[in-house]
Amino acid sequence: MREFAESQAPGRCVESTSSGPHLGAPESFLTLLAEAHDAEAVAFADQDDVWLPDKLLHAAEWLRAEGGKPVLYCARQFLVDEALRGAKRSASYAGPHQFPACLTQNIANGNTLVMNHAAAALVAAMRRPEHTVHDWWSYIVVSACGGRVIFDPRPQILYRLHKNNLIGSARPWPSRALAAIQRGPGIFMTMMHRHVDALASQPGLLSAPALHDLRVIQAALNGGVLRRLSALRCRAFRRRKLLENILFWFWFVTERRQRALDQTKMLPRWAVRERPAAE
C-alpha cells in the first residue's frame, strides 16, 4: 500500500491513523469512514471488483441533484467470474427505499455504495451494533435519519465472484432460498434485534416517522404474537418479493428472543450479510 501511495500525486493516498491491526472488512470500512471528515463524498471499494468508468460520475450526478440532505447511492452489479466473464445482472430494487424496509433486507451493495458528506457524517456519528456490516448499517442509518436512498438500475461494477469471496455467491435463487430456510431465523432475527436496539438508543438522530415505526417494531420484538402481527402493518416493513415476505412474516411472528443462543457469536462478522441475487 505504501509503495502504491508513493507512486501517486502528493495527498492522493493518505494512510489511516488507525493503520496497523487487522480489523476485518466491515470494521475497516467504518473506521475509515469516521476519518473522512472533509470528504465531499465517500465510496466504499472492495479490492477484487472492477468499477466501470462512469461509476463515480453517475453517483455524483445523483448526489448533487439532491442538494445538501443526506444521500446514499447504490447500484446494480454485473456478476462475473474470476476472469470477469459472465456479466449476469444483479437484482434491481425499485423505490421508494424508506424506513423500515431497510431492517428486513439490504439492497445497498457495498462495492457500489457512495454517500455524500451529510450521509457519511450520520453513519460515522451513529453507534453501531456488534456484527453489523458496513453497507447494510449505512443504508439503515441514512434511511432511519430521513435521508434519501437511491438505487441506480444501471450496473456500475463488475462484481467478481470466486471461491475466495468473503461475501458473495453465484448460486441460483432456489439454492439460496433453501440455504436460508436451512439456516433458520436465528441469525437474521438476531441482527434485526441489534439494529433496532442500536437505533432506539440514539433517538435524537432519527426522523419522526422512523422513530414512530421503530418503537412499534421494538415493542413487537419484545412482545408477543399480537404485537408482532400489529407491527407488520407498518408501511414498508416488508421485503421485495412475495415468497421472501412469507418467510420473513413467519420468522418475525414465531421467533423467540434467546440471547443465550445467539448464533452470530459462532460466525465471522461478514457472515450475517445476505448474498447477491441475480436476475
C-alpha positions as a Markdown table, in Angstrom:
| # | Residue | x | y | z |
|---|---|---|---|---|
| 1 | Met | 0.0 | 0.0 | 0.0 |
| 2 | Arg | 2.8 | 2.4 | 0.8 |
| 3 | Glu | 4.6 | 1.6 | -2.4 |
| 4 | Phe | 1.4 | 2.4 | -4.3 |
| 5 | Ala | 0.8 | 5.6 | -2.4 |
| 6 | Glu | 4.3 | 6.8 | -3.3 |
| 7 | Ser | 3.5 | 6.3 | -7.0 |
| 8 | Gln | 0.5 | 8.7 | -6.8 |
| 9 | Ala | 0.4 | 12.5 | -6.6 |
| 10 | Pro | 1.0 | 14.0 | -3.2 |
| 11 | Gly | -2.0 | 13.8 | -0.9 |
| 12 | Arg | -4.0 | 11.5 | -3.2 |
| 13 | Cys | -3.4 | 8.5 | -0.9 |
| 14 | Val | -3.3 | 9.0 | 2.9 |
| 15 | Glu | -2.5 | 6.4 | 5.4 |
| 16 | Ser | -5.2 | 6.0 | 8.1 |
| 17 | Thr | -4.3 | 7.0 | 11.6 |
| 18 | Ser | -5.8 | 3.6 | 12.6 |
| 19 | Ser | -3.4 | 1.8 | 10.3 |
| 20 | Gly | -1.8 | -1.4 | 11.7 |
| 21 | Pro | -4.1 | -4.0 | 13.2 |
| 22 | His | -6.2 | -6.3 | 11.1 |
| 23 | Leu | -9.8 | -5.2 | 11.7 |
| 24 | Gly | -11.7 | -7.3 | 9.2 |
| 25 | Ala | -13.7 | -5.8 | 6.3 |
| 26 | Pro | -16.8 | -4.2 | 8.0 |
| 27 | Glu | -14.8 | -2.6 | 10.8 |
| 28 | Ser | -12.1 | -1.4 | 8.4 |
| 29 | Phe | -14.7 | 0.4 | 6.2 |
| 30 | Leu | -16.5 | 2.0 | 9.2 |
| 31 | Thr | -13.2 | 3.0 | 10.8 |
| 32 | Leu | -12.0 | 4.7 | 7.6 |
| 33 | Leu | -15.4 | 6.4 | 7.2 |
| 34 | Ala | -15.0 | 8.1 | 10.6 |
| 35 | Glu | -11.7 | 9.6 | 9.4 |
| 36 | Ala | -13.2 | 11.1 | 6.2 |
| 37 | His | -14.2 | 14.3 | 7.9 |
| 38 | Asp | -13.7 | 16.7 | 4.9 |
| 39 | Ala | -14.7 | 14.5 | 2.0 |
| 40 | Glu | -17.4 | 15.7 | -0.3 |
| 41 | Ala | -18.4 | 12.1 | -0.9 |
| 42 | Val | -17.2 | 8.7 | 0.2 |
| 43 | Ala | -17.2 | 5.5 | -1.8 |
| 44 | Phe | -16.5 | 2.0 | -0.5 |
| 45 | Ala | -14.1 | 0.0 | -2.7 |
| 46 | Asp | -13.6 | -3.8 | -2.5 |
| 47 | Gln | -10.2 | -5.0 | -3.6 |
| 48 | Asp | -11.3 | -7.6 | -6.1 |
| 49 | Asp | -14.0 | -5.8 | -8.1 |
| 50 | Val | -13.8 | -3.6 | -11.1 |
| 51 | Trp | -15.5 | -0.2 | -11.3 |
| 52 | Leu | -17.0 | 0.7 | -14.6 |
| 53 | Pro | -15.5 | 4.0 | -16.0 |
| 54 | Asp | -18.6 | 6.3 | -15.2 |
| 55 | Lys | -19.5 | 4.8 | -11.8 |
| 56 | Leu | -18.4 | 7.9 | -9.8 |
| 57 | Leu | -19.8 | 10.3 | -12.4 |
| 58 | His | -23.2 | 8.7 | -12.2 |
| 59 | Ala | -23.1 | 8.7 | -8.4 |
| 60 | Ala | -22.0 | 12.3 | -8.2 |
| 61 | Glu | -24.8 | 13.4 | -10.5 |
| 62 | Trp | -27.4 | 11.8 | -8.2 |
| 63 | Leu | -25.8 | 13.2 | -5.0 |
| 64 | Arg | -25.6 | 16.8 | -6.4 |
| 65 | Ala | -29.2 | 16.7 | -7.6 |
| 66 | Glu | -30.4 | 16.1 | -4.0 |
| 67 | Gly | -28.7 | 19.2 | -2.6 |
| 68 | Gly | -27.2 | 19.0 | 0.9 |
| 69 | Lys | -29.5 | 16.5 | 2.6 |
| 70 | Pro | -28.1 | 13.0 | 3.4 |
| 71 | Val | -28.0 | 10.8 | 0.3 |
| 72 | Leu | -26.8 | 7.3 | -0.2 |
| 73 | Tyr | -26.3 | 6.0 | -3.7 |
| 74 | Cys | -26.0 | 2.3 | -4.6 |
| 75 | Ala | -26.4 | 0.4 | -7.9 |
| 76 | Arg | -26.8 | -2.9 | -9.6 |
| 77 | Gln | -23.8 | -5.0 | -10.5 |
| 78 | Phe | -22.6 | -7.3 | -13.3 |
| 79 | Leu | -21.9 | -10.6 | -11.6 |
| 80 | Val | -18.8 | -12.1 | -13.2 |
| 81 | Asp | -16.4 | -15.0 | -12.6 |
| 82 | Glu | -12.8 | -14.8 | -11.6 |
| 83 | Ala | -11.8 | -14.0 | -15.2 |
| 84 | Leu | -14.5 | -11.3 | -15.4 |
| 85 | Arg | -16.7 | -13.5 | -17.6 |
| 86 | Gly | -20.5 | -13.9 | -17.4 |
| 87 | Ala | -21.9 | -10.5 | -16.7 |
| 88 | Lys | -25.2 | -11.5 | -15.2 |
| 89 | Arg | -27.1 | -8.5 | -13.8 |
| 90 | Ser | -27.8 | -8.5 | -10.1 |
| 91 | Ala | -31.3 | -7.9 | -8.8 |
| 92 | Ser | -32.8 | -4.4 | -9.2 |
| 93 | Tyr | -34.9 | -2.8 | -6.4 |
| 94 | Ala | -37.5 | -0.2 | -7.3 |
| 95 | Gly | -38.1 | 2.6 | -4.8 |
| 96 | Pro | -39.0 | 4.2 | -2.7 |
| 97 | His | -36.4 | 2.8 | -0.2 |
| 98 | Gln | -37.9 | 4.1 | 3.0 |
| 99 | Phe | -37.7 | 3.0 | 6.6 |
| 100 | Pro | -38.3 | 0.3 | 7.9 |
| 101 | Ala | -37.8 | -1.7 | 4.8 |
| 102 | Cys | -34.0 | -1.5 | 5.5 |
| 103 | Leu | -34.5 | -3.6 | 8.6 |
| 104 | Thr | -35.7 | -6.6 | 6.5 |
| 105 | Gln | -33.3 | -6.6 | 3.6 |
| 106 | Asn | -30.1 | -5.0 | 2.5 |
| 107 | Ile | -30.2 | -3.5 | -1.1 |
| 108 | Ala | -27.1 | -1.4 | -0.7 |
| 109 | Asn | -24.3 | -3.4 | -2.3 |
| 110 | Gly | -21.2 | -2.1 | -0.6 |
| 111 | Asn | -19.0 | -2.1 | -3.6 |
| 112 | Thr | -21.4 | 0.3 | -5.4 |
| 113 | Leu | -22.2 | 2.5 | -2.4 |
| 114 | Val | -21.4 | 6.2 | -2.5 |
| 115 | Met | -22.5 | 8.7 | 0.2 |
| 116 | Asn | -22.4 | 12.5 | 0.3 |
| 117 | His | -20.8 | 14.3 | 3.2 |
| 118 | Ala | -24.1 | 14.6 | 5.2 |
| 119 | Ala | -24.8 | 10.9 | 4.9 |
| 120 | Ala | -21.3 | 9.8 | 5.7 |
| 121 | Ala | -21.3 | 12.1 | 8.8 |
| 122 | Leu | -24.5 | 10.5 | 10.0 |
| 123 | Val | -23.2 | 6.9 | 9.7 |
| 124 | Ala | -19.9 | 7.9 | 11.4 |
| 125 | Ala | -21.8 | 9.5 | 14.3 |
| 126 | Met | -24.1 | 6.6 | 15.0 |
| 127 | Arg | -23.0 | 3.9 | 17.4 |
| 128 | Arg | -23.2 | 0.6 | 15.5 |
| 129 | Pro | -24.2 | -2.8 | 16.9 |
| 130 | Glu | -22.0 | -5.7 | 17.1 |
| 131 | His | -21.5 | -7.9 | 14.0 |
| 132 | Thr | -23.2 | -5.4 | 11.6 |
| 133 | Val | -21.8 | -4.9 | 8.1 |
| 134 | His | -20.8 | -1.5 | 6.8 |
| 135 | Asp | -23.1 | -1.3 | 3.8 |
| 136 | Trp | -26.3 | -2.6 | 5.5 |
| 137 | Trp | -25.7 | -0.3 | 8.5 |
| 138 | Ser | -25.1 | 2.7 | 6.3 |
| 139 | Tyr | -28.3 | 2.0 | 4.4 |
| 140 | Ile | -30.2 | 1.6 | 7.7 |
| 141 | Val | -28.8 | 4.8 | 9.2 |
| 142 | Val | -29.5 | 7.0 | 6.2 |
| 143 | Ser | -33.0 | 5.7 | 5.8 |
| 144 | Ala | -33.8 | 6.0 | 9.5 |
| 145 | Cys | -32.5 | 9.5 | 9.8 |
| 146 | Gly | -34.6 | 10.9 | 7.0 |
| 147 | Gly | -32.0 | 10.8 | 4.2 |
| 148 | Arg | -32.6 | 9.7 | 0.6 |
| 149 | Val | -31.6 | 6.3 | -0.7 |
| 150 | Ile | -31.1 | 6.0 | -4.4 |
| 151 | Phe | -30.8 | 2.6 | -6.2 |
| 152 | Asp | -29.4 | 3.0 | -9.8 |
| 153 | Pro | -30.8 | 0.3 | -12.0 |
| 154 | Arg | -27.8 | 0.6 | -14.3 |
| 155 | Pro | -25.0 | -1.8 | -13.3 |
| 156 | Gln | -21.9 | 0.2 | -12.2 |
| 157 | Ile | -19.3 | -2.5 | -11.3 |
| 158 | Leu | -18.1 | -6.0 | -12.3 |
| 159 | Tyr | -18.6 | -8.0 | -9.1 |
| 160 | Arg | -16.1 | -10.8 | -9.2 |
| 161 | Leu | -17.4 | -14.0 | -7.7 |
| 162 | His | -14.9 | -16.7 | -6.9 |
| 163 | Lys | -14.2 | -19.4 | -4.3 |
| 164 | Asn | -12.3 | -17.0 | -2.0 |
| 165 | Asn | -15.0 | -14.3 | -1.7 |
| 166 | Leu | -15.7 | -13.2 | 1.8 |
| 167 | Ile | -19.2 | -12.2 | 0.8 |
| 168 | Gly | -20.9 | -13.3 | -2.4 |
| 169 | Ser | -22.3 | -16.4 | -4.1 |
| 170 | Ala | -23.2 | -17.2 | -7.7 |
| 171 | Arg | -25.8 | -19.8 | -6.6 |
| 172 | Pro | -29.2 | -19.6 | -8.3 |
| 173 | Trp | -32.3 | -18.3 | -6.4 |
| 174 | Pro | -33.8 | -21.7 | -5.4 |
| 175 | Ser | -30.5 | -22.8 | -3.9 |
| 176 | Arg | -30.1 | -19.6 | -1.9 |
| 177 | Ala | -33.7 | -19.9 | -0.7 |
| 178 | Leu | -33.1 | -23.4 | 0.5 |
| 179 | Ala | -30.0 | -22.3 | 2.3 |
| 180 | Ala | -31.9 | -19.5 | 4.1 |
| 181 | Ile | -34.5 | -22.0 | 5.2 |
| 182 | Gln | -31.9 | -24.4 | 6.5 |
| 183 | Arg | -30.1 | -21.6 | 8.4 |
| 184 | Gly | -33.4 | -20.7 | 10.1 |
| 185 | Pro | -34.3 | -17.3 | 11.6 |
| 186 | Gly | -31.7 | -17.1 | 14.3 |
| 187 | Ile | -29.0 | -15.0 | 12.5 |
| 188 | Phe | -31.5 | -12.8 | 10.6 |
| 189 | Met | -33.6 | -12.1 | 13.6 |
| 190 | Thr | -30.7 | -11.5 | 15.9 |
| 191 | Met | -29.4 | -8.8 | 13.6 |
| 192 | Met | -32.8 | -7.2 | 13.4 |
| 193 | His | -32.9 | -7.0 | 17.2 |
| 194 | Arg | -29.4 | -5.5 | 17.2 |
| 195 | His | -30.1 | -3.0 | 14.5 |
| 196 | Val | -33.4 | -1.9 | 16.2 |
| 197 | Asp | -31.8 | -1.6 | 19.6 |
| 198 | Ala | -28.9 | 0.4 | 18.3 |
| 199 | Leu | -31.2 | 2.9 | 16.6 |
| 200 | Ala | -33.6 | 3.1 | 19.6 |
| 201 | Ser | -30.6 | 4.0 | 21.8 |
| 202 | Gln | -30.0 | 7.2 | 19.7 |
| 203 | Pro | -33.5 | 8.6 | 19.0 |
| 204 | Gly | -32.3 | 12.2 | 18.6 |
| 205 | Leu | -30.9 | 11.4 | 15.2 |
| 206 | Leu | -33.9 | 9.7 | 13.7 |
| 207 | Ser | -36.7 | 11.2 | 11.7 |
| 208 | Ala | -40.1 | 11.4 | 13.5 |
| 209 | Pro | -41.8 | 8.8 | 11.2 |
| 210 | Ala | -38.9 | 6.4 | 11.5 |
| 211 | Leu | -38.9 | 6.8 | 15.3 |
| 212 | His | -42.6 | 6.0 | 15.5 |
| 213 | Asp | -42.2 | 2.8 | 13.4 |
| 214 | Leu | -39.1 | 1.8 | 15.2 |
| 215 | Arg | -40.9 | 2.0 | 18.6 |
| 216 | Val | -43.7 | -0.2 | 17.3 |
| 217 | Ile | -41.2 | -2.7 | 15.9 |
| 218 | Gln | -39.1 | -2.7 | 19.1 |
| 219 | Ala | -42.2 | -3.3 | 21.2 |
| 220 | Ala | -43.2 | -6.1 | 18.9 |
| 221 | Leu | -39.8 | -7.8 | 19.1 |
| 222 | Asn | -40.0 | -7.7 | 22.9 |
| 223 | Gly | -43.7 | -8.7 | 23.0 |
| 224 | Gly | -46.0 | -11.5 | 21.9 |
| 225 | Val | -47.7 | -12.6 | 18.7 |
| 226 | Leu | -50.4 | -9.9 | 18.7 |
| 227 | Arg | -47.8 | -7.1 | 18.9 |
| 228 | Arg | -45.8 | -8.7 | 16.1 |
| 229 | Leu | -48.8 | -9.0 | 13.9 |
| 230 | Ser | -49.6 | -5.4 | 14.5 |
| 231 | Ala | -46.0 | -4.3 | 13.7 |
| 232 | Leu | -46.3 | -6.0 | 10.2 |
| 233 | Arg | -48.9 | -3.3 | 9.4 |
| 234 | Cys | -46.1 | -0.6 | 9.4 |
| 235 | Arg | -45.8 | 0.8 | 5.9 |
| 236 | Ala | -42.8 | -0.6 | 4.1 |
| 237 | Phe | -41.9 | -3.1 | 6.8 |
| 238 | Arg | -41.5 | -5.9 | 4.2 |
| 239 | Arg | -39.1 | -7.4 | 1.7 |
| 240 | Arg | -39.3 | -7.1 | -2.1 |
| 241 | Lys | -40.7 | -10.5 | -3.2 |
| 242 | Leu | -43.8 | -12.4 | -2.1 |
| 243 | Leu | -42.1 | -15.6 | -1.2 |
| 244 | Glu | -39.4 | -13.7 | 0.7 |
| 245 | Asn | -42.1 | -11.9 | 2.6 |
| 246 | Ile | -43.9 | -15.1 | 3.5 |
| 247 | Leu | -40.8 | -16.5 | 5.1 |
| 248 | Phe | -40.0 | -13.1 | 6.8 |
| 249 | Trp | -43.5 | -12.9 | 8.2 |
| 250 | Phe | -43.3 | -16.4 | 9.6 |
| 251 | Trp | -39.9 | -15.8 | 11.1 |
| 252 | Phe | -40.9 | -12.4 | 12.6 |
| 253 | Val | -44.1 | -13.7 | 14.2 |
| 254 | Thr | -42.8 | -17.0 | 15.5 |
| 255 | Glu | -39.3 | -16.0 | 16.6 |
| 256 | Arg | -38.4 | -16.2 | 20.3 |
| 257 | Arg | -35.6 | -13.9 | 21.6 |
| 258 | Gln | -32.9 | -16.1 | 23.2 |
| 259 | Arg | -29.8 | -14.1 | 23.8 |
| 260 | Ala | -28.0 | -17.2 | 25.2 |
| 261 | Leu | -28.4 | -19.0 | 21.9 |
| 262 | Asp | -27.2 | -16.0 | 19.8 |
| 263 | Gln | -26.0 | -17.7 | 16.6 |
| 264 | Thr | -23.9 | -14.7 | 15.4 |
| 265 | Lys | -21.3 | -15.4 | 18.1 |
| 266 | Met | -20.4 | -18.6 | 16.2 |
| 267 | Leu | -19.8 | -16.7 | 12.9 |
| 268 | Pro | -17.3 | -14.2 | 11.5 |
| 269 | Arg | -18.7 | -10.7 | 11.2 |
| 270 | Trp | -19.2 | -10.8 | 7.4 |
| 271 | Ala | -21.3 | -14.0 | 7.5 |
| 272 | Val | -24.5 | -12.2 | 8.5 |
| 273 | Arg | -24.8 | -10.3 | 5.2 |
| 274 | Glu | -27.1 | -11.6 | 2.5 |
| 275 | Arg | -25.7 | -12.8 | -0.8 |
| 276 | Pro | -26.3 | -11.0 | -4.1 |
| 277 | Ala | -29.2 | -12.2 | -6.2 |
| 278 | Ala | -29.0 | -12.4 | -10.0 |
| 279 | Glu | -31.8 | -11.7 | -12.4 |
